[in-house]
């Protein structure tokens, strides 16, 4: 129904043009509604801009209006869920360009970024107008896209495939690459190479939808113990899923514990990594034996059952040891603290070494 007929019908029913309810007019309407097409205060079905866009597209004989679902859902949360990405080559007029690609089975069409179109100087073969169906059932206003035929190849030049793609200014936002060390080690052990990790490309320049994915999947897949699944395509391997948190935490904890057990001096010793010298081992055992014999010979047991090595026992302690060490003025800003009062909050700085600092035992021993 044309927009003018809708308005006449609402006027006859004495209904509001904004919320479509009977009993008041739009000037006094207290309902908050928003058009998904122009963001104005009315329902999408009452949008004059959308009606105008539809009329213009219908008058253009080159355009074909299609309803398509694209980029179904891209989560923006703290935990990392890896999407299916790979890097392949686009060939055009003797030029080749490596592009980072995402496989999106929730899209009925395939898309290419305008940046790649300009770099390769691609020529469109037609034009399509599409209404994109988004997550949550929302629909966009009609968008015009240029249509191209691109020639895709894998890195080894053993497979090539011609694909129809539509132009898009930007495909999607940041899509992370796999960085979990446990997963990378597992891939290496199984001799699986991800093209997405072999190149420096980060921006997604090509989206292959369901119209292409079915033709490039080989049917081979592998579930890794880290939680992700590897799929083999004719363009190379790709991976999808979320890594198990237990592996991430376990690996991080092990690394932290090993780092905490070694000092910088010890790390220079070869025996830290398991390389030992038999001569040094024998020397250490001999020195240990000498110390043990000296202890037994010098040990004397007192009548009360106590024992000592020397006639006089001496024990020393430094009174208020940490407070004896002064902090140089330029480092006192790191030891600031707040003292809240009734009138205002004051800021103080420690001028002496504070008990409990990570460097306090080292300073005291020095």
N, C-alpha and C positions, 0 to 999 in steps of 0.2 A: 504494500500500500504506500503511495507517495506521502511525503511528509505533510503536504498541505491537507490531504484528506484526513490524516491522523489528527491534525490540529482542529479541523472542523468537527470531527467526532467528539473530541474532548470538550470543545466549546458547547456542543449540544448537550452533553452530559453534565455541564458545569463542573468539570474536573480540572485539576491542577496540571499544568504543562510540565512541571518538574517531577512530582512524585506519582502522578496519574491517579491520585485519590480524589474522590468527590467531596465537595463541601467547602473548598477554599480555592484561592487563586495562587499563582506562583509567587506573587509579591509578598504574600503573608505565609508562605510555606516554611515550616520549621524542619522538614526532613532534609537530611544530608545525603544527596545522591551524587554520583560522579560518572560521567561518560567515559567509557574505555577508549573512545576514539579521539576526542578533542579535549578531555579533562574538564569540561564545563559542567554546570550543575543541572543535569538532566540525564535521563536514561539513554542508553546507546540507541535504542530504537527511535528516539526522537531527535537524533543528531542530523542537522541539516548539512554539515560538512561531509559526513559519510554518504549521505544521499547524493550530494554533488559529485563526490569522487566516483560513486558507482555509475552515474550518468555519463561522466567523461570517459570512463573505461569502456562502457558499452558502445560508445560512438567510435572508439578506436578499433578498427578492424584487425590490426596487427596483434592486439592483446588477446590473451586467453585467460579467463578468470578461473582460478583453481583454488579449492580449499585444501590446505596442506598442514600437517602437523610437523613442527620442527623444533629441535632443541628442547625435548620434552621437559627436562629438569636438570639443572646444574647446581649442585649443592654448594653453599658457601658456609661451611662449618669448620671448626678447629681440627677435627680428626680428618685424616687423609684417606680418601677413597679414590683409587686409581682408575681412570677411564681408559678406554682402548685408544691408544695413540701409536702412530708409527710415522716414519719418514720415508717418502718415496720421491720419484723424479717425474716432473712434467716436461714433455718434449714438444717444442713448437718451432717450426722453421729452422731446424738445426740447432736450436738453443735448448739447454737443459737447466732446470731449476729444481733444487731440493726444497720440498715443502713439508712442514709438519702437519700431519693429518689426524683427524679424530673420526672414529667410527661411531655413528649414532643411529642405532636401530629405531629410535623414536622419531626419526625424521623420514618423511616420505620422499624428500628430494635431496639432492646433493648440491653443495654450494662452494664457491671459490671466492677468495677475497679480492677486492678491487686493486689492492697493491700488486698481487700476482698478475692480474689482467694487464696492468700498466707495464710491468716489467717485461712480460712476454709479448706485449702488443697483440693480444688476442682480439679477434673480430667476432662479434655476435652473429648468430644465425637467425634469431627471432627475439621476441619479447613476450613475457608472461606477467600477468597481474595475479597476485596470490594473497589470500587472506590466511594468516598464520594462526593456527590453533595452539594456544599456550597452556601451560600447566594450570590446573584449576578450572578449566573449561572456558577461559577467556579467549577472545578473538581480537586480532588487531584490525586496523583499517586496511584496505587493499594497498599492497605495495607492488611496485613494478620492478621486475628483474630482467636483466639481459640473459639470454641463453647462449651457452658456448659448448662446443665439443672439444675436450682435452684428451691428450694421449698420455696415459700414465704408465710408468715402468718401475720395476723394482731395482735395487742397487746392482744386482748381478746381470741385469739386462737379459734375464732368462724368461721374463713374463711381461707382457704389455696388454693394456686394455683401454679401449676408448670409452669415455664416460661423458654423459650430458650433465652439465653443471649450471647453476644459476649464480648471478653476481650478487655479492653481499659486501657492504662496506667493512664490517667486522664480524668474524664468525662467532667468537665467544671470548670470555675472559681468560684468566690464567688457568692453565691445566698443568698440575705438577708432574714432574718426572719421578720415577722410582728412585728413592734414596736410602731405603732400608738396607743396611749392610747384610743382614741375614738373608734377605731375599736375593740380593745381588750375588752372594756367595753360592746360594742354591742354584741360581741360573747358570753360573759358571761351571759348577759341578756337572750339570746336565747338558753342557755345551749348547746352551740356548743364547743367542745374541739378539738383543732388541735394537732395532735400527733407531729407535727414539733416543737411545743412550749413546749412540755412536756419533751423533752430530750436535752442533751447537744451537740449532734452531729451537726457539721457545714459543713463538707466537703460532697459533693455529691458523693456517692459511687455506685449508681445504677440509670440507666436511663430506664424508661419504655416508649417505643415508641408506635406508632399507632397499632402495632401488638398485644399489650396487653391492651391498654387503653380501647378499645371498650368492652372488657370482664369484666372490673372491675367497670365501671361506673354504678350507680344505676338509673340514670335519675333524681335524686332529686337535685335541686339547689335553692339557695336563694340569692337575690340581697340585699346587705346591704346598708343602707342610706349613709355610708361613701364612697361608690363608688365601692367596691370590690364585687366579686361574690363567694359564697361558693358552692362547689360541694361535693356531697357525693359519696364516692367510697366504695367498699367492704373491703378496707383496712383502711378506716377512712375518715375524712373530709380533704379537701384541698381547697386552696383559690387562686384566680387569679385576676389581675386587678391593677388599680392605685387608691389610695385614693384621694378623692376630696380635693383640696388645701384649700378650704374654711373652712373645718373642722379642718385641721391642724393649720391654722392661728388663727381661732377663739379660739381653745383650748389653744394654746400657749399664746395668748393675755390675756385671762381670768386668767390663772395661773400667768402671769407676773404682772397683775394689783393687784391681791390679795396679792402677795408677796411684792409689792411696798407699799401697804397701812399699813403694819404691821411692827413694830420694833421688835427687839429681845425680849425686855421686855414685850411687849404686847402679844407676842405669848405664854408666860407662863400663861397668864390669861385664865381661863376656859370660860369666856364669849366670847372670840374670836371665839370659835367654837360653840357658841349658848347655853352653859350651864351657867345659872345664879342662884344666890342665892336670894330668895325673901327678906331675911333680908337685904342683901347688897343693893338691889334695893330701899327698903324703906329708908335706911340710906342715900343713895345718894340724893333722893328726898327731904329729910328733910334738908340736908346740902345746897342744892341748894336754898331752900326756905329761909334759914337763911341768905345766901349771898345776895339774892334779897332784903330782908327787910333791911339789913344793908346799901345797896346801896341807897334805897329810903330815909332812915333816914339821911344819910350823904350828900346827894346831895344838892347843893346850886346853884341857878341860878343867875348869875351876871347881872347887868343892861344892858350890851350889848348883853344879850341873851346867852352868853356862860355859861357852867356849869363845875364844878369840885367837887371832893370829899374832897380835902384838901385846906387850905388857900393859900399855895404857890405851884405853879406848877414847877416841876423840870424835865428837860429832859437832858439825858446824851448820849454822843456818843464818841466812841474811835477813835481818828484821825488815819487814816491809820492802821486800826485794823489788817488786815491780814499781813501787813508788819512788825508788832510788834512781830510776831511769827516766830521763827527761825527753820529751818529744820536741824536735826542732820546730820552730814557729810555722814554717811553710807546710808542715804535715799535720798541724793541729786542726785544720778545717775538716779532715777526714774523721775526726772524733767529736763532732758537734752533737749536742743533744738539747732538747727543749725542756724548759721548766715552766709549766703553766701556772699563772697567778690569777688573782681576781681581776686585776686591771688589764694586764697584757701578758703575752707569752714571751719569755726571754730565751735567748739562745746562748748557751755556754759551750766552751771547748775544753777538752781534757789537755792538760799540759804534761801529764805523766802517763806512763804505760798503763793501760787498763787490763786488769786481770780478766782472762777469758778470750783475749784476742788470739787469732790463729798464729800470730808471730811472737806472742809473749814467751812461750817456752824456748824458742830459738834465741831470743834476745837475752834471756836470763842465762842460758847455757854459754852464750858467747862472752 
